[in-house]
Amino acid sequence: MVVMRLWLCMVSLAGFMAASLPARAEGEAFPEIRVKVGESYQLRLGFIIVGLVCDDNSLVRVEDGGDHLRLVGLAPGRTKCGFWSNPQSPAPSKVYEVVVTRAPPPRR
């Protein structure tokens, strides 16, 4: 609940923070999280989150899961999500590359 309130406070700064997501040199990659459309991934960061931003909110939704965050796949694609532990830091404490893939077709 507290995480969600803090996240909502940071939404107004999303444009500023999204511009702050660091770029990596060629060959370097952010840790990757894979999730299917309609499914969720539980993420525990080990620090109190004071802000978060995903480059493309049409691909993934971040929800408060109590002691963790839930990343819910909305549409296929790739986006970076940054998580802040320090409200004064222009760069996130942790960044993940979130890959959302299509859900398999339903079984008959």
C-alpha positions as CSV (number, residue, x, y, z in Angstrom):
1,M,0.0,0.0,0.0
2,V,2.8,2.4,0.9
3,V,4.6,1.5,-2.2
4,M,1.6,2.3,-4.4
5,R,1.1,5.7,-2.7
6,L,4.7,6.6,-3.2
7,W,4.5,5.4,-6.8
8,L,1.4,7.5,-7.4
9,C,3.2,10.6,-6.1
10,M,6.0,10.0,-8.5
11,V,3.8,9.6,-11.6
12,S,3.8,13.4,-12.1
13,L,7.6,13.2,-12.5
14,A,7.5,10.3,-14.9
15,G,8.6,12.3,-18.0
16,F,11.6,13.7,-16.2
17,M,12.6,10.3,-14.8
18,A,12.0,8.4,-18.0
19,A,14.5,10.7,-19.7
20,S,16.9,9.8,-16.9
21,L,16.9,6.0,-17.6
22,P,20.6,5.3,-18.3
23,A,21.7,4.0,-21.7
24,R,24.1,1.0,-21.8
25,A,27.2,0.7,-24.0
26,E,26.9,-1.7,-26.9
27,G,27.0,-5.3,-25.7
28,E,25.9,-4.4,-22.2
29,A,22.4,-5.3,-21.2
30,F,20.1,-4.6,-18.3
31,P,18.9,-7.6,-16.3
32,E,15.9,-9.1,-18.2
33,I,12.5,-10.0,-16.9
34,R,10.3,-12.1,-19.2
35,V,6.5,-12.2,-18.7
36,K,3.6,-13.3,-21.0
37,V,0.6,-11.2,-21.8
38,G,-2.0,-11.7,-19.1
39,E,0.5,-13.2,-16.6
40,S,2.5,-11.6,-13.9
41,Y,6.1,-11.6,-12.5
42,Q,6.9,-11.0,-8.8
43,L,9.8,-8.7,-8.2
44,R,11.5,-8.1,-4.9
45,L,14.1,-5.4,-5.0
46,G,15.5,-5.3,-1.5
47,F,14.9,-1.6,-1.0
48,I,12.0,0.8,-0.4
49,I,10.8,2.1,-3.7
50,V,10.3,5.9,-3.8
51,G,9.7,6.0,-7.6
52,L,9.4,3.9,-10.7
53,V,9.0,4.5,-14.4
54,C,8.5,2.2,-17.4
55,D,9.3,3.6,-20.8
56,D,6.1,2.1,-22.3
57,N,3.2,1.6,-19.9
58,S,1.1,0.0,-22.7
59,L,3.3,-3.1,-22.4
60,V,3.5,-3.7,-18.7
61,R,1.7,-2.5,-15.6
62,V,3.4,-2.4,-12.2
63,E,1.2,-3.2,-9.2
64,D,1.8,-3.2,-5.4
65,G,2.0,-6.8,-4.2
66,G,2.6,-6.1,-0.5
67,D,6.2,-7.2,0.1
68,H,6.9,-7.3,-3.7
69,L,5.9,-5.7,-7.0
70,R,3.8,-7.5,-9.7
71,L,4.7,-6.8,-13.3
72,V,1.7,-7.7,-15.4
73,G,2.2,-8.2,-19.1
74,L,-0.3,-6.2,-21.2
75,A,1.0,-6.4,-24.8
76,P,4.0,-7.9,-26.6
77,G,7.2,-5.8,-26.7
78,R,10.2,-4.5,-24.8
79,T,10.5,-1.7,-22.3
80,K,12.8,-0.6,-19.6
81,C,11.6,-0.1,-16.0
82,G,13.6,1.9,-13.5
83,F,13.1,1.8,-9.8
84,W,14.4,4.6,-7.4
85,S,15.4,4.2,-3.8
86,N,16.7,7.7,-3.4
87,P,14.2,10.5,-4.3
88,Q,17.1,13.0,-5.0
89,S,18.9,10.7,-7.5
90,P,18.4,11.6,-11.1
91,A,19.2,8.0,-12.1
92,P,17.3,4.9,-10.9
93,S,18.8,2.5,-8.4
94,K,17.9,-0.5,-10.5
95,V,16.7,-0.9,-14.2
96,Y,15.3,-4.0,-15.8
97,E,14.6,-4.7,-19.5
98,V,11.0,-6.2,-19.4
99,V,10.2,-8.5,-22.3
100,V,6.5,-9.2,-22.8
101,T,5.7,-12.2,-25.1
102,R,2.4,-13.4,-26.4
103,A,0.5,-15.9,-24.3
104,P,0.1,-19.3,-25.9
105,P,-3.3,-19.9,-27.6
106,P,-5.9,-21.6,-25.4
107,R,-6.0,-25.4,-25.4
108,R,-9.1,-27.0,-27.0
